[in-house]
Amino acid sequence: MKLFKILIIFIFPILTLACSRKAELTNGEIKIEWKETSDGWIISSVKNKNQDVWKSWGNPDGEITILFSETKPTDTALTVVQQNGDTASFPEDFKYVIDKYKRAISEVPMNRAGKPYSFYPELETLSDNSAVFSKELEIGKVLITYMFDENYSHDICVKTSFVAYKDGYFSLASVSLGNIDRDMLEWGVVPGFFQGNKINEDFDLSYVYAQGLPEFPVLCRESTITSPMSAITNKTGNTLAVIVNPEHVSERYVEDKEIHNKIWKIALSHMNKKSKLTPTAYHPILGEEGSQKTKGDTINFAYRFTLKQSDWFDVYKHAVYNIYDFNQSVALKESTKSLTDRILSMRKYLTDDKTSFWNTADYNNLKIGAQLYMSAVSEAENDAIKNSDIAAAWMLASITDDEKIKTARLPYLRNFKIAQQDENDGFFHGAAKGQYYLMKKKKFIEEWGNHYEPIGLTYYTLIDIANILLYEPNDSVLLEKLKDGAERLISWQREDGSWPLAFDKDTHEVIYKDLQDYRPTFYGMFVAYKMLKDKKYLDAAVKGADWYVKNAVANGSFTGVCGDVRFVNDFATAQSAQALLDLYEIVPEQTYLDAAIETAKIYTTSIYTYPTPSSEMKIFKGKQVQDWQLSQVGLGFEHGGTIGSAVNHGPILLSSHAGMFVRIYQLTKEAIFLDMARAAAIGRDAFVNKGNNVASYYWKRFDEGPGVFPHHAWWQVGWITDYLVAEAEIRSGNTISFPRGYVSPKVGPHQPVGFEKGTFNDEKVSLLLYPDLLEVDNPNIDYFFMKAENTESFYLVLLNQQQKVNNVKWSINPSVAKQKGLKVKKRTNIEEIEAWGIQIIKINI
């Protein structure tokens, strides 16, 4: 087999130089042709083979650009005038993001810094498998080498070497291999920044909200690039991508400190300097590390082009797996505390009034309860309280049989939901008055602004109340509240199926008119139908979903749900995928399934896939840890792009998408979904606070714990449980199956379980997770119990969370079992479980 491979490589790379001064480089899959002109050697043809037919990719080019500046560029905001003549701007009152926005429109990211030297090179040397070109400029000499990758036939590797003739700042751009006309664009993506099927002439919508591609050749900042590539697919289904070599990307953590946004080594764009549509990479970045050189210094830049008859997702996976070895991020995983133990430990934290910052308040003759929220909220005086994952509270009470949760939390959480709903007759009747309650002012309020959002009604009235009703079906008060909310949401739906993004509380006028509600607001109507069985709600859900699929999913345009960053795209995108999956279950139209999968694919670009983790030792708070323990790889951001929290703080540990990705894997068998779920969930102990067992929210905070967000622990309980049950279902071949509730408001698609019996081999079973019932000696093993409905037995489910065979010793505590009505003897066993395997053990009562 090796001999055959060598022969193929030997036979196919052919480089010829004819009398007419033309050159050709081919490996049988890709063919690049050059011809000599008075300006230098230009690329005259770029083709790839598809079913024995050579297809051209766009307009061949071959131009090379180097940026040079004698002085360091500034980060002063520029005036950006759009094609329609309007000046791009962002509201100054969004204090958390305005500085990032201003920096994002300064001369370097806007690609207006320095003097561009654009040229076609001279042919230098020829060989069987490579072509070398050079050019001497006043600022230095450039050497460019093209060479095919022996392992990946759709890749051609390019190395640029530059020797400076002057002192100053330099940046090398990748070769403009070819470009396409705008009407030939099928899809473009720079992961973490933007994607879409068109150039959006509204600059802020593209550059800030990731709705389409910007009309300018912007340079995407490395701190929120999630995969170091840029790809463009043309209307013939041919994709060209540029992928930066791993040696050029920035580290995120060195010398006992994070450097996430302190170093910027690479940039990516969908355009070249001349605004032609072509995937483009830059290294170094003008004014940043490695760009300042003195006469005689050298800069090296290596990258590859992938040219393939396939969609962007296929080429993206190639970059993620083959170039950045995403498998490594899963293979290295090892836990010091299992996910199951984290859930049980957070139970203790959440039932401790002091550590969880639990508060109760009197509101309209109701005692309401929530946790202190210590970050900024409109009008707050350090008195804002908030709840997060309402469903997780009822779920945890149910599966652990915890009396403290049942008596000291659930009644006050229920009252909070009742108090939160607007009872006044009129335009807002049935809507949620706000996510937060201000104890001093005795009022509910939104995080940012004086408004009501339809998505807020979907979240904090319909979903939250419906999830409670799954566990408390006889609560007539909540059922009435649910009906009020359903009627209000359907009354706000527009004729085309959409909803406005928000209404002003005082004037009732639609606000944020520049934004569309590209969020899963339609899901509220789905929930209303499921709970109330009135077909008008299903009709409204279908109408809303049809609009959403056509206008959001098809164009890759999404809006977020975080008001303090003015709704830039965020984890609501992942939530949309689950919302569409849920709708598909009762309206089995292929359109919804396809849209759910496509949305999930787009959401993978919100997950960091580099730099490749390793076992290299790092120092963390004075102790030695391995690189992979601190890695960002596998984590998704809250919001990325130009102004999101990930710019400074990196991704988040709250991985609500994990269970949904497992479900998408079941449908598609695309390994990237399962791998990303596991990379997010497992081995994240470096981010878990040792005192309260709650993971930090932002990557940058490492093990500081919940900090100003104590309520986040409920979300962590929710998504981890959803993920574990999803893993058990697929590993058991769906012999284990539990009904799921509705997605969790705001942070993503995880869903509660335990409100209804599931099945194991067609036997009705209850999900249980009794504290201290089981002892296990291997933290890489997760577990839960299932109690049979009609037999004197229950089941222990063990999940091996490593890519290797594991042994585990487990022991049942009979005294705890007795307290829960399970009359079993003390039992100890040792199990061997295969890599990523499941063991289901029957225990007789």
N, C-alpha and C positions, 0 to 999 in steps of 0.2 A: 504493500500500500504506500509505503514511504517512497519507493522508487517511482511509482506512478505519479505521485505528487511532484517529485523533483522533475520528472520529464515534462509535466504540464507547464511548470514554471519555466523550464528551459525552452520549450517550444514556442509558447505564446507571446512572451514579451519581445516585441519586434520594434526596433527603432531604425527608421530609414531616413537618409538625407539625400534627396533627389537633386538633379541638376537645376531644377527650378527653385531651389532653396526652400524646400518644404521638409518638415519633419513629422514623424508619427510615432506615438508611444501607445502600445496596446498590450493587454494581457489576455485578450479574448473575451473579456467582459466589459472593459472600458477602453475607449479609444480617444486619444487627444491628438489633434493635428495642429501644427504651427506653420506659419508661412512668414517669410521675411518681407518687410516693408521698409520704407524710408524712415519710419519711426522706430523700427526695431522688430523683434519677432512677436507677432500677435498670435493668439489662438484662433484658428480658423474653423475648428469643429470640436465639439465635446459630445460624445455619444456613449451610450451603453446598450448592451444587447438584451433583448427581451424576446424569448422564443425564436432565436436565430435571426431576429430582425434588429438592425441597428437603429436606435432612436436618438435624435438630437435633443439636448436639454437647452432650450432657450437660445439666446444670442451669444455666440462665443466671444470671448474678450481677451483675457490674459494680462490686463493692466495691473501694475503693482503700485502701491502707494506707501510712502513713508511720511510721517508727520514730524516736523521739526520746530522747536521753539528755543530761542536763545535765553528766554527767561521762563521762570516757572509760571504756569497758568494760574489764574485766580478762580475762586469759587463764587464770584459775584454773579447774581442772577442776571440773565440777559432778557431782553424784550423779544418774545417769540410771537411773530405775526403769522397767523394761519392763512391758508389759501383763500379763505372767505374774507380776509381782511381783519378779522377779529384778533385781538391780542390774548394769548393764552394766560390764564390766571387761576389762582386758587384762593378761596376765602381765607383771609387772615385770622379769623376767629377760631380756626381749627389749630390750636396752639401746639398740639403734639406732632403735627405733620408739616406745618408751613415752612419750617427751616429746611426740612428734607426736600420739599418741593422746590424751594429756591435754589438749593444746591443742584438739584436734578436738571435745572434749566440753565446751569452755568456753562461756560465755554467747552469744557472737556466732555461732559456727557452729551452735550448738544452737537458734538463733533465739529466745533468751530474754533478749536484751539490750534495754534501752530500754523505753520505754512505747509501745505501738502506738496509733496514731490511725487507726481504720478507719471509713470513711464512704462514703456515696453522694453524688455531687456534684449541682450545679444546672446546668441547661442554660444556656449562655451565648450562643452564636451558632450559626446554621445557614448552610450554603452548599451548593452543588451536590455537592461531593465531600468535605465534611468536617463534623464535629460537634465543637463546643468546649464543654467543661464546666468548672466552677470550684467551689471551695469555700474558705471562709474559716474557719480554725481558730485556736485560741489560740496555736499555735506558728508559724503562717504561712499564706500563701495559695497554693492550688494551681490550676494551669491545665492541663487535659488536652485534647489535640487528637487526634481520630481522622481518618485520611485514607487512602484507598486508594492502593496503589502502581500507577502507570500501566504498569509493565513486568511485574509479576507479579500476575495477577488473583486469586491465592489468598492474597494478603498484605494486611493492613491495618496501617498504620504508626501508632504512638502516640508522642506527644511529651508529656512531663510537665515543667512548669516550676514551680518552688517558690521562693517568697520567704520567708525566715525572719523571724519576728517576735521570736525569742528567740536568745540565745547558747546554743550547745550542739552536739551531734552529731546528724546527721540521716541517714536512709537511706530512699530511695524504692523502693517495690515496684511491680512491674508490675501493671496492672489484673487482677483476677480475672474474666476474661472469662466463664468458665463452669467448672463442675467436674463430675466424674463420681462416681457411687457406686463403692465399691471392687469390688463384684461385676461392674462393667462394664469393669474394666481388662483390656485385651488385652496392652498392652506400655507400659512407661515407660522413659525413658532420660535420664540426664544424662551426656553423653559424658565419659569419663575417671573417673567415679565409680561409677555403678551402673546396672543395667538389670534388667528382668525383667517377669514377668506377674502378680506378686502383691506385696502388702505382707508383708514378712517380720517377724514379731513378735520374732524374735531380732535385736536391734538390732545387735550386733557382726557377725553374718553379713551383714547388708545394708550397714551403714555402713562396715565395714572390708573385708569380702571381696566386696562388690558382688554378693551373692546375693539378688536381689530389692530392692524399694524399702523404705527405712526407714519406720517407723511415725511418725516425728517430722518436722516441716518443716525439716530441716537446711539450712544454707546451704553449698553446695559451694565450696571455696576455689579461687581462680582458678589457682593454680600447677599444679593437676592437672585443671582443666577443659580438655579437648582441643579442643572446639568450643563456642562460646558460645551454647548453646541448651539447652532442655529440651523434651522432646516426650512426649506421652501419646496412645496409640491406644486407642480404645474398641472394644467387641466388635462394633460395626457396621463396623469397618474405617476409621473416620474419625479422622484425626490432627490434633491441635492442638499447635502448638509456639510457644514464645516465643524469639525470636532477638535478641540484644543488638546494637545498632548498633556498627560498628567503632570509632567515635571514643571509645568508653568503655573499651575493653579496655586492659590494661597492656602497656607495652613490656617486652621481656625483656633488652634491652641498650642502654645509653646511656652516653655520656661515658666510654668506655674501661672499662666495668665491667658485669658482669651484675647484673640486679636481679630475677631470676626469682621469688623468693619474698619479696622485700622490699617489694613494692607489691601491694595487693589492692584492685582497683577495682570488680569485679563479682562477684556470686554468683548461683548458679542453684539452683533446688529443684524438686521434683516436686509440692510442696504450697504452699498459701498459709499465712499466719500462723496460720490457724484449722484447719490440718491437713486442709483439703479438697484432693482430688486435682485439681490444675490446674497447668500449667507456669508457673513464677514466676521472675522475675529481680529482682535488687536492684542499686542503684547510688545513691550510694557505699555503702561498708560502714562500719557504726558503728565509730568509733575509728580507721579507716584513712584513707588519703590522700583529701582532698576532702570528708570528712564533717563536719569542724569548721567551723562557720559563726558569724558574728556577725549581729546584727540588721540586716536589709536585704540580706544576701547572697542570691544566687540559685543554685539547683541545677537543671540540665537533665538529663533522662534520656530517651533515644530508643531505641525497640525496635520490633519488629514481631511480629505474630501471623501464623502460616501455618496455614490451616485447609483441609484437603484430604482427599478420599476416597482415601487411599493409606496404605501402611504407614509406620512410622517412618523406614525407610531412605531412602525417596524424599524425605521432608521434610528429613532430615539432609543428603542430597546438595545440596538446594536451599540450605541454609545454607552448606555448604562451598564450593560453586562460585559461586552467584549473589550471595551477600552477602559472603563472605570470599575470593572470587576465587582459588580453589586453583590454577587454571590458571597464575596468575602465578608460583607456586612452581616450576613446571616450565619455563616459558618463559624465565625469567631465568638458567637454569643455564649455567655455563661452568666448565670444569675447567682446572687448571694441571698436573695429573698424572692420567693415565688410570687407570681401575680396573685394567686389565691391568698397567700399570707398578707399581701399588701391590702387586699380588700378587707380582710378581717381586722387588720391593724387600723385601717382608716375608720372602721366602725367604732373603735374605741375613741379615736380622735373626735369624730363627729357627735358622739354622745357626751362629750365633756364640754360643758357650757363655757368654761374658761378658754381652753385651747382652741376651740372652734369659733370663738367670738359670737356665741349664740345670744340673741336678744329677743325679748318679747316687748310688745307695746300695745296699748289700748287704742283702738280705732273704731269709732261708731259702734260701741258696745260689743266689739269683738276683740279677743286677745289674739294678736297675730304674732308670728315668729319668723325670724330670718337671721342671717349672719351679717356681721358688720362688713361693710365694703369700704376699704380704706384708700381707694384710688379716687380720682377726680370724678365728680358728678355735679351736674348743674345745680346750683343753689345749696349744695351740701355744706354742712359745717361739721365735718367728721361724724355725721350722724346718719349716714345712708346705710340701710340694710337691704339685703338682697338674697333671694333663693336662686338656685341654679337648676339642678337636675331633679325636678319633683318626682319623676317616675322612679329614679334610683332610690329615693327614700322609701317609697312603698315597696319596691322590689327587695331592698336590703332587709326591711322589716319582715317581709314574707319569707325569704329563703333562710334567714338566720334565726327567726322567731325571737327577735330582740324586743323585750318589753319596754326598754327605755326609748327606743325609736317609736314604738307604737303609742306610748302614753305621753312622752315629753317632746315629741317632734311632730308627728303626723297631724294631730288636731290643730296645731298652730300654723302648720304649713297650709292646711286646708283653709283655715280662716283667712290667711294671707291671700289665697286665690280669690276668695269671695270678696274681700275688701278691695282687691286690685281691680275689679271689674267696674266700669262706669255704669251706674244705675239710673242716672238722670235720663229723662225722656229727651229724645232728640237725636242729633246726628251721630253722637258717639256712644249711644246706649249699647251695651254689650261688649264694648272694646276694653282692652287693658289700658289703664290710665298711665302706666309707666312700669318699668322694670324695678325701680328702686322706691323705697319708702324712706322719707326724711322724718326722723323721730321728733325733731324739734319743731318743724313746721307742720307736722301731721298731714303730710301730703305725699302722693305718689308722683313720680317724675321720671322722665326719660334720662338716659345717660347724657345726652347732648341735644339741646334744642327743646323748643316748646311745641311738640307735635305728637300726633298719633300716626302709627304706621299700620297698614293692613297686615304686614308680616308679623307685627307685634301681636295683633289679634289672633293670627294663626298660632303663634307660639304660646302666648301667655294666657289665652283664654281656651282655645280649642284643643291644642295638643296637651297642655298641662292638665286641664280638667278631664279630658278623655282618658289620659293615662291613669289618673286617680280612679276614675270610674271602672277601669278594668279590674282594679283590686277591690273597689267599693261600689259594686253595681247598683246598690239600693239607695244611694245618696241622692234623694230627690231634689235637694237644693242645688247641688252641682249639676244635675241633669238639666235643670231649668236655666242655669247659667250658660251651659253649653248651647242650648237652643238660642238664647239671646245672642251669643257670639256668632253662631252660624247665620242667623238672620242679618246681623250687621255686616258680616263679611260679604254675603251674597249681594246685599244692597249696594255695596261699593264697587262691585265688579263692572268693568266697562263692557260695552257691546262686543268689542273684539276679543274679550276673554281676559284681558289684563287688569291690573289694579294700579292706581297711582302709588308712587313711592311713599308719600306722607301727606298728611293734612295739618295745617296750622291749627293749634288748639283753640285759638280765639276767633279767627276769621272763617275757619273751615275750608279755606282755600288750599288748593294743591300746591305743595312746595317741592323744592328740588326738581324743578321741571326739566333740568338738563339730563336727568337720570331716568332710565326705565326700570321698572321693578323686575329685573332679571333675577328673581329669587323664588323659592318654591312656595309662594303664597297660596297657590292652588291647592296645596296639600291640606290646608285648613278645611276646604270643601270636601276633600276625600275623607278626612277624619269625621266630619259632620255626618256624611252619608253612612259610614261604617257604624257610627254610634246611634244615629237617629233613624236610619233606613228610609229617608225621604229622597226619592229619586232626583228631585230638583237640585240637591246638593251634588249628587254624582254628575249630573249634567253640567253643573258649574265647574266641577273639578276637571272634567274632560275638556270643556271649553278653555279653561285656564291653562291646562297642560298642553293643549294643541298650540295655543299662542306661544307658550314658553319654549316648546320644542322648535317651532319655526323661527322664533326671533332670538332666543338665547342660545340654545344648544347648537343649532345649525350654523350659527355665526361665531361660536366660541365666546359669546359675550355674557358676562355674569356681573352681578352687583352683590356687595356684601351686606352684612347686618350689624357692623360695628359703627355706631353713630359718631364716636369720637374721632374717627378717621374718615368721616363723610362717606361711609358705605363703599369703600374700595373693596374689590373682590376678595373673598375669604373662604372660610370653611363651609359656608352655605352652598358652595358649588358641590362639595361632596354630598351634602344633605339632599341636594336636588336629584342625585343619582338614586339614592334610596327611595325618595318620594316617587320617582318614576317607576321603580321596581314594584313598589307597593300598589300603585295604580294598575300596573300591568297584571297583577294577580286577579283583580276583579274586572278589568277591561283588557282582555288578552289581545290587544292590538300590537303587532310587531313593532310599530313605530315607537311605542313607549319603551320596549325592551332595548331596541337599538339605541334610543336616545339615552337611556340609563347607562349603557355600556360606554357610549361615546363620552358622556359626561365624566364617567369614572376614568377613562383614558386621559382626558384633559386634566383631571385632578391629579394624576400621577406626576404632572409637571409642577405641582406644588410641594413635592417631596424632594428633599436634598439627596443627591446620589454621589456626592464627592466632597472632599478628597477621599480616596479609597482608604478605609480604615486598616490598621495593622496592629501587630502585637508590640510595636515599639513602646518603650517605657517613657512615660511622661510624669511630671511632678504635678500633683494636684493637692493643694493645701498642705504642702510639706510631705506628702506621702506619694509613693510610687504607684502609678496605675498604668494600664495599657491604653494605647491610643484609641482603640475601638470603644472603650468604656466612656470616653468623652465625645465620641464622634457625633456629628450632626446627621450622618447618613441614615436614611430611613425615616427621619422626622419631617413633618410638614410644617409650613408656616401658618401663622394666624392670618396675616396678609403680607404679601411681598412687594415686588415691583419697585416703583420709585419712592413711595412714601410709607410703605407698610411697616409694621413693628419689626419685621425681620431684618430691615436695613441695619438697625443697631443691635437688636436683641437676638437675632437668629431665629431658628424654628421654635416650635412649642412641643412640650411633652404630652399635651392633651391630644391623644391620637384617636379621636372619635371615629375616624374613617376605617379603623382596622377591621372591625367585624364586617362592614359593608364590602371591603376589598376581598375578604374571604368569600363572601357570597358571590361577588362578581367573578372570582376565580372559578367557583363551582359552575357558573354559566358559560364561561369562555375558555377555561383551561389555560388562560394566559398566566404563566408563572409569576410575572412581575407583580400581580396583585397579591398573591399569597406571600411572596418574598417581602414586599413592602409592608404588609400587615405585621409580619413577624419581626422585621427589622425595627419597626416603630415600637412594638410592644415589649420585646424581650431584652433582658440584660441592661436595663436602664437604671441600675442601682446607684450610679454616681449622681443621679438627679433626685434621689429620694432622701428626704430629710430623716436623719437617724432618730430624731426625737419624736416626730409625729407621724412618720411613715407616709407623708404626702409629698408627691413629686412637685418640684418647682414648675411654674408655668412656662417661662421663657428659658431656652437653652443657656443663655448668658448667666442665669442665676444658679445653675448647677444644683447643689443640694441645700439651698436656702429654705426650701419648703414653700408653702402656699403664700407666705408673705402677706401682701395687702388683699389677697383673694382667698380667704378661708373657705368660701363656698365651693371652690373648685374641686374639693375632695369628693363631693357628690358626683360631679361629672366623671372623675377618675373611677369611682366605683362603677358608674354606669357603663363607660366604654370598655373597661377591662372585662366585666362580666359578659357583655355582648360578644366581645372577641373570643373569650374562652368557650362559650357555648357554640359559637360559629365553628371554631376549630373542632370541637367534639363532634359536631354534626358531620362535617366533611370527612373526618378521619374514621368515623364509624360507618361510612357509606350511607349516611342518612338513616341508619337504624335508630339513632337518637335524633329527636326533633322536638323543638319547643316553639309554641306560638309566640310571636313577638308583638309588642305594642307599637307605639308611634315614636318617631324620631325625637331626639332630645332638642328642645329649643336652643337655638343660636349656634352651638359649637359643632354640630355635625349630625351624622346619620345613625349613631348608635341607638339601640332600641331595648326597652326593658323586657324581661322574661319573668316567669314565676307567678304570674297572675292566674294562670290556667295550667292544667296538667298537660304535660307533653307525652310523647310516646317513646318507648324503647322496644323494638321488635313487636310493634302493635300492642304492647302492654301500656296502660296508662300509668304515668309516673309523675311525681312531684319533684321539683328541683329544690335541693336543700344544701345549705352550707353552714352547718352548725359549728360555732367556734369551739375549739379544743376537742372536738370529737375525734380528730385524726392527727396523728403525728407522722411526719415524713422526714427522712434524713437527707433528702436531696432537693435543694431549692430549684433545680431545673425541672422539677416535676410539679405540674399544677393539678388540681383535683377539685371535684365536687361530688355530691351524692344525688341519687335519685331513689325515691321511695315508691315502691309499687303500690297500686291502688287496691288490688284484690288478692294479693298474696302476702304471705308472712316473710317478706324479704325486702332488702334494699340493695342498691348498687353503688359501688365506689368506682368513679371514673378517674383514671390517671392519664395525664397528657405529658409526654416527653417533649420538652421545649428546646431540644438541641439537635443538631445535625450529626448525632452519633448515638450509638446504643448506650442506654443508661440503666444502671441498677438502682433500685430504691427500696428501702426498708420502711414499711408503714405499720402503724399500730393503732387499733381502735381503743378508745378510752371508754370502758363500760359504764363508768359512773355518769359521764356526760350523756351517753346513749340512754341510760335509764331515765334521766331527767326529761328527755325528749320522747319518752315512750317507746324506745327501741331496746328491747330486752336482748342484748347480745353479750356474749362472753368476751373477755379480752382476747384480741386476736392480733397476731403479728405475722407478717409475711415479707418475703423479699421477691421482688419482681424484676425481670429484665424486659425492658421496653425498647423497641427498635427506634431508630432515628425518626423524629417527628411522628412517633407512633401513639397509639391509644391502647389502654388496658382497661377492660370493664370487668369488675369482680363482683360476683353475687355473694351477698352476706345474708344468711338466714337470721330472722328475728326469733 
